Amino acid sequence: MSSILTNSSAMVALQTLKGINSGLEKTQSEISTGKSVASAKDNAAVWAISKVMESDVAGFKAIKDSLSLGESTVAVAQQAAETVTDLMIQMKDKIVAATGDNVDRGKLQADVVALREQIGSVVSAAQFNGLNLVNGTATGGGTDVLSSLDRTAGGVTASNIRVDGQDLSTGGYVAKAAFTGSDGVAADGADTFGFSLDPTAGTVDNGTVIIADPTYVAGDTISMRVGESDVSYTVTAADVASTTTADLIAVGLKTAIEATGENVTVDYDSASPGELLITNNGTTSLQVSGQFTNAGAGALGALASIDVSNLAGAQAALGSIETLTQTAIDAAASFGSDAKQIEIQADFVSKLTDSLKMGIGSMVDANMEEASARLQALQVQQQLGVQALSIANQAPQSLLSLFR
C-alpha cells in the first residue's frame, strides 16, 4: 500500500544516512585529533585509565629532574672524596720520606701542612645547591633523592634513594640558630633575637648570642651571617691562654659585625662573659645565623696533629695516615655506589616513561591508516545515502499518475 502520509522508504534511508554521518563525524574527529578516545564519552573506561597513566608520566618527569639534581650533588661529593684520597696518598709519600735519614723534614712538614690545607679547601667547596655531603654538616646525616612513584591499590607513595653524608672535614661543625623576636613572633622592626653558638647548650636564648662555655682551642672558628654580611672570628693561641677567652672572642665578633654596616646594634656586657645582644634597628626582618667550627674534631681532624719535622713524629704519623686514607677511600666508594644506583634508576625511569607513553598511545591513539580507509568508504556511503533518500522522497510523486 502506498501512502502520502507515511514514506517508510524515506524513513529507512534517512536513518541510514544519519548513521553514516555519525560514523563520518567520528572518523573526521579521529583524524583531526589523532585520538580514537579523545574524551570520556568516546570510551569512559579507556579514557579514565589513560588519564591515570598520563598523571604518572607527569610525575615521572619531576622524578627525572630530582634524579638529575641528586646525581649532580653526589657527583660533586664523589669527586671531592676522590680528590681527598689522592691528596692523602701524596701526604703519605711525604710522611714515608720523612722517616728516612738525611732528609729535610722541615720542608716535608711544610708540604704536609699545604696538603692538609688543600684537603680543607676541597671539603669546604664540595657543595651543590647549598648541600655539602662531605663536611659532616648534611642535615640528618645525608639526603633523600626522590626516585620513584609506586602505585598500588591503596594509592601512590614516593620512594627515595638514601645518600648518606660522609665526614671528611678537619673540624667539627655545630650550628644552632633561631630567628624569633622578643615578642614571640618572627623578628621584625626593633625586635631582638638571638641564638646559641655554644655546642654544649641545649636551648636557644632569645635576644643573645652565647659564645661562652666551650673548651676552645687555637684554630676554632665562629662564623656568623648577619643580614647580607658574613663575619667570622678564629680563636688564637693567645685567646686560649687568656683567662677571658670568651670575652676576647665576643669582642672580636662585635667588632666584625659592626664593621659590616648592617643596621644593627651589638651590645656586650662584661658581666655576662661571652654574650652579645643583637638588636635589629630596621623596619624589616633580619636573619642571623651562626656556625661553630671545632678545629681537629672532624673525621680527618687527626691530620692537624701530624708532625713530620722529627723522626718520632714521622714514624707515629705512618699509622694514623693509613686510617685516615681508608676513611677517604670508604667515603669515595660509598658515593660511587650511590651514584651508580641513581644512574641506574634514572635510566629505568626514562625507559619506564617511554613505555607508559606507548601504553597510553596504544589505548587512545587513532590508527591513521584505518581511519583514512574508513573515511573514504563513509564518504562514498554518504553520497549513496543522499541519493537513496532523494529517490525515496520522489516515490509519492508516482501517485499523481493515479489521479490523471
C-alpha positions as CSV (number, residue, x, y, z in Angstrom):
1,M,0.0,0.0,0.0
2,S,1.3,3.4,-0.9
3,S,0.7,6.4,1.4
4,I,1.3,10.1,1.0
5,L,1.4,10.5,4.8
6,T,4.0,7.8,5.7
7,N,7.0,7.2,3.5
8,S,8.7,4.2,5.1
9,S,11.4,4.1,2.4
10,A,12.4,7.7,3.1
11,M,12.5,7.0,6.8
12,V,14.8,4.0,6.4
13,A,17.0,6.0,4.0
14,L,17.1,8.9,6.5
15,Q,18.1,6.7,9.4
16,T,20.8,5.0,7.3
17,L,22.2,8.5,6.3
18,K,22.2,9.6,9.9
19,G,24.3,6.6,10.9
20,I,26.7,7.2,8.0
21,N,27.1,10.9,9.0
22,S,27.7,9.9,12.7
23,G,30.4,7.5,11.6
24,L,31.9,10.1,9.3
25,E,31.9,12.7,12.1
26,K,33.7,10.3,14.5
27,T,36.3,9.4,11.8
28,Q,37.0,13.0,11.0
29,S,37.4,13.7,14.7
30,E,40.0,10.9,15.0
31,I,41.9,12.3,12.0
32,S,41.9,15.8,13.3
33,T,42.8,14.9,17.0
34,G,44.9,11.9,16.3
35,K,43.0,10.0,19.0
36,S,40.3,7.4,18.9
37,V,39.4,8.2,22.5
38,A,39.6,11.9,22.9
39,S,37.1,12.4,25.7
40,A,35.3,10.3,28.3
41,K,32.2,9.9,26.1
42,D,34.3,8.0,23.5
43,N,35.2,5.3,25.9
44,A,34.9,6.1,29.6
45,A,36.9,3.2,30.9
46,V,39.8,3.6,28.5
47,W,39.8,7.4,28.9
48,A,40.0,7.0,32.8
49,I,42.9,4.6,32.6
50,S,44.8,6.8,30.1
51,K,44.4,9.9,32.4
52,V,45.8,8.0,35.4
53,M,48.8,6.9,33.3
54,E,49.2,10.4,32.0
55,S,49.4,11.7,35.6
56,D,52.1,9.1,36.3
57,V,54.0,10.3,33.3
58,A,53.9,13.9,34.6
59,G,55.1,12.7,38.0
60,F,58.0,10.8,36.5
61,K,59.1,13.9,34.7
62,A,59.5,15.6,38.1
63,I,61.3,12.5,39.3
64,K,63.8,12.7,36.4
65,D,64.6,16.3,37.5
66,S,65.1,15.1,41.1
67,L,67.4,12.3,40.0
68,S,69.4,14.7,37.9
69,L,69.8,17.0,40.9
70,G,70.7,14.1,43.1
71,E,73.2,12.8,40.5
72,S,74.9,16.2,40.3
73,T,75.1,16.5,44.1
74,V,76.6,13.0,44.5
75,A,79.0,13.6,41.7
76,V,80.4,16.7,43.4
77,A,80.7,14.7,46.7
78,Q,82.3,11.8,44.9
79,Q,84.8,14.0,43.1
80,A,85.7,15.7,46.4
81,A,86.2,12.3,48.2
82,E,88.4,11.0,45.4
83,T,90.4,14.2,45.4
84,V,90.9,14.0,49.1
85,T,92.0,10.4,48.7
86,D,94.6,11.4,46.1
87,L,95.9,14.2,48.5
88,M,96.1,11.7,51.3
89,I,98.2,9.4,49.2
90,Q,100.5,12.4,48.4
91,M,100.7,13.2,52.1
92,K,101.6,9.6,52.8
93,D,104.5,9.9,50.4
94,K,105.8,12.9,52.4
95,I,105.4,11.0,55.7
96,V,107.3,8.0,54.4
97,A,110.0,10.2,53.0
98,A,110.3,11.9,56.4
99,T,111.1,8.5,58.1
100,G,114.4,8.3,56.1
101,D,117.7,9.7,57.0
102,N,119.4,12.7,55.6
103,V,116.1,14.4,54.5
104,D,114.8,18.0,55.1
105,R,112.0,17.2,57.4
106,G,111.1,20.9,57.8
107,K,110.3,21.2,54.1
108,L,108.4,17.9,54.2
109,Q,106.3,19.2,57.1
110,A,105.6,22.4,55.1
111,D,104.3,20.1,52.3
112,V,102.2,18.2,54.7
113,V,100.6,21.4,56.0
114,A,99.9,22.6,52.5
115,L,98.3,19.3,51.6
116,R,96.2,19.4,54.8
117,E,95.0,22.9,53.9
118,Q,94.2,21.8,50.4
119,I,92.1,19.0,51.8
120,G,90.2,21.5,53.9
121,S,89.6,23.7,50.9
122,V,88.3,20.8,48.8
123,V,85.9,19.7,51.5
124,S,84.6,23.2,52.1
125,A,84.0,23.8,48.4
126,A,82.3,20.5,47.7
127,Q,78.7,21.7,47.7
128,F,75.9,21.6,45.1
129,N,72.9,23.8,45.5
130,G,73.9,24.6,49.1
131,L,74.3,20.9,50.2
132,N,77.7,19.6,51.2
133,L,77.8,15.9,51.7
134,V,81.5,15.6,52.8
135,N,81.9,18.1,55.6
136,G,79.7,16.4,58.2
137,T,77.0,19.1,58.2
138,A,74.4,17.5,55.9
139,T,71.0,17.7,57.7
140,G,70.1,14.2,59.0
141,G,73.4,12.9,58.0
142,G,72.7,12.8,54.3
143,T,69.9,13.4,51.8
144,D,67.0,11.6,50.2
145,V,66.7,11.6,46.4
146,L,63.2,11.2,45.0
147,S,63.5,8.2,42.8
148,S,60.1,6.7,42.0
149,L,56.3,6.7,42.4
150,D,54.8,3.4,43.5
151,R,51.1,2.9,42.6
152,T,49.2,0.3,44.5
153,A,45.6,-0.5,45.3
154,G,46.0,1.7,48.4
155,G,47.2,4.8,46.5
156,V,50.5,6.3,45.4
157,T,53.7,6.5,47.5
158,A,57.0,8.1,46.8
159,S,60.3,6.2,47.0
160,N,63.7,7.6,47.7
161,I,67.3,6.7,47.3
162,R,69.2,7.5,50.6
163,V,72.6,9.1,50.2
164,D,74.5,9.2,53.4
165,G,76.8,12.1,54.1
166,Q,80.4,11.5,54.9
167,D,82.6,13.5,57.2
168,L,85.9,14.3,55.6
169,S,86.4,17.6,57.5
170,T,89.3,18.5,59.6
171,G,87.0,20.3,62.0
172,G,83.6,19.6,63.6
173,Y,80.6,21.9,62.9
174,V,77.8,22.9,65.2
175,A,75.2,25.4,64.1
176,K,72.3,26.5,66.3
177,A,70.2,29.4,65.3
178,A,66.8,31.0,65.9
179,F,65.1,33.9,64.2
180,T,62.4,34.7,66.9
181,G,61.6,38.2,68.0
182,S,61.4,39.1,71.7
183,D,57.6,39.3,71.3
184,G,57.4,35.7,70.3
185,V,56.9,36.3,66.6
186,A,59.2,36.5,63.6
187,A,61.8,39.1,64.0
188,D,60.6,42.5,62.8
189,G,61.2,46.1,63.5
190,A,63.2,46.7,66.6
191,D,62.7,43.2,67.9
192,T,65.8,41.5,69.4
193,F,66.6,37.9,68.6
194,G,69.4,35.5,69.3
195,F,70.8,32.0,69.1
196,S,73.5,29.9,70.8
197,L,76.8,29.2,69.3
198,D,77.7,27.1,72.3
199,P,77.9,23.4,71.2
200,T,77.1,22.3,74.7
201,A,74.0,24.4,75.1
202,G,70.7,22.6,74.7
203,T,68.4,25.6,74.3
204,V,68.3,28.8,72.4
205,D,68.5,32.0,74.4
206,N,66.3,34.7,72.9
207,G,68.0,38.0,72.4
208,T,71.6,36.8,72.9
209,V,74.4,35.2,71.1
210,I,76.1,32.8,73.6
211,I,79.8,32.3,72.9
212,A,80.9,31.1,76.3
213,D,81.4,27.6,77.7
214,P,83.1,25.5,75.0
215,T,86.7,24.4,75.6
216,Y,88.3,26.5,72.8
217,V,91.5,25.6,71.1
218,A,93.6,27.6,68.7
219,G,92.0,27.3,65.2
220,D,88.4,27.1,66.3
221,T,86.3,29.4,64.2
222,I,83.0,31.1,64.9
223,S,81.2,32.3,61.7
224,M,78.1,34.4,61.5
225,R,75.8,35.8,58.8
226,V,74.0,39.0,59.8
227,G,71.6,40.1,57.1
228,E,73.6,40.0,53.9
229,S,77.0,40.1,55.6
230,D,79.4,37.3,56.6
231,V,81.7,37.6,59.6
232,S,84.0,35.2,61.4
233,Y,86.5,35.1,64.2
234,T,89.3,32.5,64.5
235,V,90.4,31.7,68.0
236,T,94.1,32.3,68.5
237,A,96.6,30.7,70.9
238,A,96.7,34.0,72.8
239,D,92.9,33.8,73.3
240,V,93.2,30.3,74.6
241,A,96.0,31.3,77.0
242,S,93.9,34.1,78.4
243,T,91.6,33.8,81.4
244,T,88.9,35.7,79.5
245,T,88.8,33.7,76.3
246,A,85.0,34.1,75.8
247,D,85.3,37.9,76.3
248,L,88.0,38.2,73.7
249,I,86.0,36.2,71.2
250,A,82.8,38.2,71.8
251,V,84.6,41.5,71.4
252,G,86.2,40.3,68.2
253,L,82.9,39.3,66.8
254,K,81.2,42.5,67.9
255,T,83.9,44.5,66.1
256,A,83.5,42.4,62.9
257,I,79.7,42.7,62.9
258,E,79.8,46.5,63.4
259,A,82.3,46.8,60.5
260,T,79.7,45.3,58.1
261,G,77.5,48.3,58.2
262,E,74.3,46.3,58.9
263,N,71.6,48.3,60.6
264,V,72.0,46.5,64.0
265,T,73.2,47.4,67.5
266,V,75.6,44.9,69.1
267,D,75.9,45.2,72.9
268,Y,78.4,43.4,75.0
269,D,78.0,43.1,78.8
270,S,81.2,42.2,80.6
271,A,79.1,40.9,83.5
272,S,77.9,38.1,81.2
273,P,81.1,36.7,79.6
274,G,80.8,35.6,76.0
275,E,77.3,37.0,75.4
276,L,76.3,39.5,72.7
277,L,72.9,41.1,72.3
278,I,72.0,41.9,68.7
279,T,69.1,44.3,68.1
280,N,67.6,45.0,64.7
281,N,67.3,48.7,64.2
282,G,65.5,48.4,60.8
283,T,61.8,48.1,59.9
284,T,62.1,44.8,58.1
285,S,63.0,41.3,59.4
286,L,66.7,40.5,59.7
287,Q,68.1,37.0,59.6
288,V,71.0,35.9,61.7
289,S,72.7,32.5,61.6
290,G,75.9,31.1,63.1
291,Q,78.3,28.2,63.0
292,F,80.9,26.9,65.3
293,T,83.9,25.0,63.8
294,N,85.7,22.9,66.2
295,A,89.3,22.5,64.8
296,G,90.5,19.0,64.7
297,A,87.2,17.4,65.6
298,G,86.2,16.1,62.1
299,A,86.8,12.6,60.8
300,L,90.1,13.8,59.4
301,G,90.8,16.0,62.4
302,A,93.8,13.9,63.3
303,L,95.6,15.5,60.3
304,A,96.1,18.6,62.4
305,S,98.4,16.6,64.8
306,I,100.6,15.1,62.1
307,D,104.1,16.5,62.5
308,V,107.0,15.0,60.5
309,S,109.5,17.7,61.5
310,N,111.2,15.0,63.6
311,L,111.7,11.2,63.2
312,A,109.5,10.2,66.0
313,G,106.6,12.3,64.7
314,A,107.0,10.9,61.2
315,Q,107.0,7.3,62.5
316,A,103.9,8.0,64.5
317,A,102.2,9.6,61.5
318,L,102.6,6.4,59.4
319,G,99.9,4.6,61.5
320,S,97.4,7.4,61.5
321,I,97.7,8.3,57.8
322,E,96.7,4.7,56.9
323,T,93.4,5.0,58.9
324,L,92.7,8.5,57.6
325,T,93.3,7.4,54.0
326,Q,91.0,4.5,54.4
327,T,88.3,6.9,55.7
328,A,88.6,8.9,52.5
329,I,88.6,5.8,50.3
330,D,85.5,4.4,52.1
331,A,83.7,7.8,51.5
332,A,84.5,7.8,47.8
333,A,83.4,4.2,47.4
334,S,80.1,5.0,49.2
335,F,79.4,7.9,46.9
336,G,80.4,5.8,43.9
337,S,77.8,3.2,44.9
338,D,75.1,5.9,45.4
339,A,76.0,7.5,42.1
340,K,75.6,4.2,40.2
341,Q,72.3,3.5,41.9
342,I,71.0,6.9,40.9
343,E,72.3,6.4,37.3
344,I,70.5,3.0,37.0
345,Q,67.3,4.5,38.4
346,A,67.4,7.5,36.1
347,D,67.8,5.1,33.1
348,F,65.0,3.0,34.3
349,V,62.7,6.0,34.9
350,S,63.4,7.2,31.3
351,K,62.6,3.8,29.8
352,L,59.5,3.4,32.0
353,T,58.2,6.8,30.9
354,D,58.6,5.8,27.3
355,S,56.8,2.6,28.0
356,L,53.9,4.4,29.7
357,K,53.6,6.8,26.8
358,M,53.5,3.9,24.3
359,G,50.9,2.2,26.5
360,I,48.7,5.3,26.5
361,G,49.2,5.7,22.8
362,S,48.1,2.1,22.1
363,M,44.8,2.8,24.1
364,V,43.8,6.2,22.8
365,D,45.7,7.0,19.6
366,A,43.9,6.6,16.3
367,N,45.0,4.2,13.6
368,M,45.5,6.7,10.8
369,E,45.7,4.2,8.0
370,E,42.5,2.6,9.1
371,A,40.8,5.9,9.7
372,S,41.8,7.1,6.2
373,A,40.3,4.0,4.6
374,R,37.2,4.3,6.7
375,L,36.8,7.9,5.8
376,Q,36.8,7.2,2.0
377,A,34.3,4.4,2.5
378,L,32.0,6.5,4.6
379,Q,32.2,9.4,2.1
380,V,31.0,7.0,-0.7
381,Q,28.3,5.7,1.6
382,Q,27.2,9.2,2.4
383,Q,26.8,10.0,-1.3
384,L,24.8,6.8,-1.9
385,G,22.7,7.5,1.2
386,V,21.9,11.0,-0.1
387,Q,20.8,9.5,-3.5
388,A,18.8,6.8,-1.8
389,L,17.0,9.4,0.3
390,S,16.3,11.5,-2.8
391,I,14.8,8.5,-4.6
392,A,12.7,7.6,-1.6
393,N,11.4,11.2,-1.3
394,Q,10.3,11.1,-5.0
395,A,8.3,7.9,-4.6
396,P,5.0,9.8,-3.6
397,Q,5.2,11.7,-6.9
398,S,4.2,8.5,-8.8
399,L,0.8,8.6,-7.0
400,L,-0.2,11.6,-9.1
401,S,-0.5,9.5,-12.1
402,L,-3.4,7.6,-10.5
403,F,-5.4,10.8,-10.5
404,R,-4.9,11.9,-14.1
